[in-house]
Amino acid sequence: MRHIISPTDLTLTELDELLNLAEDIIKSPKKYSDACHRKKLATLFYEPSTRTRLSFEAAMLNLGGSILGFSSGDASSASKGESVADTIRVISSYADICAIRHPKEGAPYVASLHSSIPVINAGDGGHNHPTQTFTDLLTIKNLKGRFDNLTVGFCGDLKFGRTVHSLIGALSRYNNIKFVLISPEELQVPSYIKDQVLDPQNIPYEEVKSLESAMPDLDILYMTRVQKERFFNEEDYIRLKDTYILNSRKMSLAKEDMLVLHPLPRVNEIAVEVDDDPRAVYFKQAQFGVYVRMALIILLLREGEGRPIC
């Protein structure tokens, strides 16, 4: 049984297949309107979500399938003490494929060990968010046309930002990638990302505190919010939440073809005035999330039926 727990669970060949299929869905959505007829997707969301949960559900409905699930742990038997392992054993008899979001790192992996249907990690704590990464990659591929030879800046909460961790891991597999890691000292990228991903592959990166100084060199700027729900101390959150605010003045320092991505939700780290800049593609990025999840569901169910993912 094939599961997607990390973005690197797909080989580069498989990732190309996924992104190519997503782009074909963009061009010809009607061709896939019955691709998952009579199939069911279970969305097990132990943590609040708007885009990820609804885009999964929209993806399955667009494919002619149906959905079931819950939108918070309080709405499930987890509130009674049921384990993730027991929940997935039950859900496996109700659905054909499952997307799970959980505040604890590793919970989707635990689910995959006990599941008889494909499990997709829809975000686990501060660890991984593979389908957001696939969405980010589709956005870059569709709008930039390449993954090689890019300087990518990540700005904001790089410590708890699972989308940042996932995308660094995914982009590190391409040629001539450089990362600029923009954050206050308290929110720097965790050491395991440097020790296990960046340093072993000799990928160039620099850690800086100034967004303005980094802007002129970037091909991609990936903004993130400071995540209140990840802080144990509210005073630390209040002190750090407004560290970086992208506005028109700062955008004027950037290349004409730089792209601004954001996994959303936005709080105040991108001023509304930036929305009208053609380089701001975060709402289009959210739209691409439906297409890439449609492609992933198709490929995983295809493999579950004994057909190769590629």
ABEGO torsion letter per residue (X at the ends): XBBBABAAABBAAAAAAAAAAAAAAAABAAAAAAAABGBBBBBBBABBBAAAAAAAAAAAAAAGBBBBEBABAAABAAAAGBBAAAAAAAAAAABABBBBBBABBGAAAAAAAABABBBBBAEBEAABBAAAAAAAAAAAAAAAGBABGBBBBBBEBAAABAAAAAAAAAAAABBGBBBBBBBBAAABBBAAAAAAAAAAAGBBBBBBABAAAAAAABABBBBBBBBAAABABAAAAAAAAAABBBBAAAAAABBAABBBBBAOBBBAABBAAAAABAABAAAAAAAAAAAAAAAAAAAAAAAAAGBBAX
